[in-house]
Amino acid sequence: MAETMAKDATKTGKARAGKYLTFKLESEEFGLEILKVQEIIQMQSITRVPRTPPFVRGVINLRGKVIPVVDLRLKFAMDHAEDTERTCIVVVQIRNENSVVVMGTIIDEVREVLDIPEASIEDTPSFGTSIDTEFILGMGKIGQNVKILLDIDKVLSAQELSSVTAAADAPA
């Protein structure tokens, strides 16, 4: 019980306040903690890796290092969309147990960096027990708009993250 309360405390208040990179997927706006973002790069050729989940687009060579790339549209069960001149890859650092994984995430369009105070972040609404919202830090209220604030460390399950990192380690 105390563990659950401590876990909830880290998802509320000041633990969530801060700077977020906001971006679009379809018509929805999301936010990522800016400290998790390593860089933003334009779309480039992605090498598909066999036997990876459908949301894993493949791998790229980022300055000599092979990193996996995940299509967030597909991960969030949205319709596939063709890449445009605004489509880009946000390279993020994901904390996994005792290591950090560098991974690319494909998004439709970068919007802006916002400083969101704790008073503007609400808890994720309850959608019932069958819907997993553990990957959502909260809902950022910006004017009349709501931005879904993601906990990038929890967007992929441990098993999914393992298969994604295996894709990057696969022999070419």
N, C-alpha and C positions, 0 to 999 in steps of 0.2 A: 504494500500500500504506500509506504513512504517513498519507494522507488518511483511509483507512478506519479505521485505528487511532485517529486523533484523533476521528473521528466516534463510534466506539464508546466512547471515553473520556468523551465528554459524556453518554452514555446510562447510565453506570455511576456508582456511588458518590455522592459529594456533589452532583454535578450534578442528581441526581434527588431528593435529600432535600429536604423542605420541607412547606409547608402545601398541602393539596389539598381542594377542594370535592368531596365524594362525593355521588353520585346513583345512582338506579336506572333501568334500562331493562329491561323484563320482570322476570326474577328476578335479573339480574346487577347487580353494583355496580361503578361506574366512579369514577375520580377525575380532576379537572382541576387543574392548577397554579393556585392561588388568584390569582397575579399576572396570569394571563391572563383572569380573570373581571372584567368591568366592573360588572355588576349582575345581579340576579335579579328578573324581573318575572312577574306572573301572566299566564296565557294571555289573549289578547285576539284580536280579529278580525284575521285574516291575509288580505291580498289576494293571490289566486293570480295568477301571471304566466305567460302562455302560453309554450309551447316551452321550459320549463325542465325539468331532470331530475326524475324522480318524487320524489326525496328533498328537493327544494326546495319547502317548503310555500308560500312566497310572500314577501311583504314586509310590514313594519309601519312605522308612523310612531312613532318614538321621540323625543319632544320636538322635533318639527319635522324630524328627519332620517329618511329612508327607509333601513331596513336589511333585508338579506335574512335569511330564517329557514329553517334546515335542520332536518328531522326526523331525529334521530340513529337512531331505530328503523329507518327506511327506509334510511338510509345504511349501517347495519350489517346489512341484509338480515333484519331481524326482522319479525314480523307487525305489521301496522297495528293500532293500538288507539285507541279513542275517547278524547278528552281527558276528564280528570276534574278534580275540584277541586284535586288535588295536581299536575297537569300544569303545568309552567311553562316559561318561556323564560330560559335562561342566556345573557346577552349577553357575548360573548367578543371579545378582540382577537387577531387572527391576523396573524402576521408573514409577509409574502409578499415574497420577494426584498428590495426596498428600500422597502416601504410596509407600513402596518398597515391591515387590513380589520376593521371592526366588523360582527359577524354574530350573529344569534340562533340558539341551538340548543334544540330542544324536547326535554325530558326528562320522564320519568314522575313523578319525585319527588326532591326534594332531601333528602339525609340529614344530613350534618354536615360541618364542617371538621375535618380531621385533620392533625396534625403527624406525618409519617411519616419516621423516621430512615433513613439509608442502609442500616443493618443489616437493616431490614425490607423492603427492595426487592430483588427478584430479577430477573434478566434474563428477557426473554420467551422461553418455550420454543420450540424449533424445531418448526415444523409442516410442514417440507419447503419446497422451492424455489417451489412454485406458490402458496403462501399469503403474501400481503403483510401483515407485521406491523410495518412501518416506523412506523406511527402509534401504536404502543404503547411508552411509555417503559419500562415494567416492570410487575411484579406486586407490589403492596403486600400484605404479610402482616400482617393485623390480627387477633390472636387466632387463631381457627380459620378465619377468612374470608380470601378473596383479593379484592382490588380491582384492576381493570384500570386502570392509570394511563395516560391518553391524552396524546399529544403533539398538542394541538389544531392546531398549525401544520401537521401532516401528515395530519390526518383526511381532508381534501379534497386531491386532486391539483391541480397548478397549473391544469390545464384546467378541472377542476370549479370551483375557486375563481373562475376567470375568468367562467364562466357564472353563478355565483351573484352576483357583483358586477354583472354585466350586468343581472341581474334587478332589482337595486335602482336601476339607472340608467335602466331602461326608462320611456318616457313613460306617464303614467297615463291 
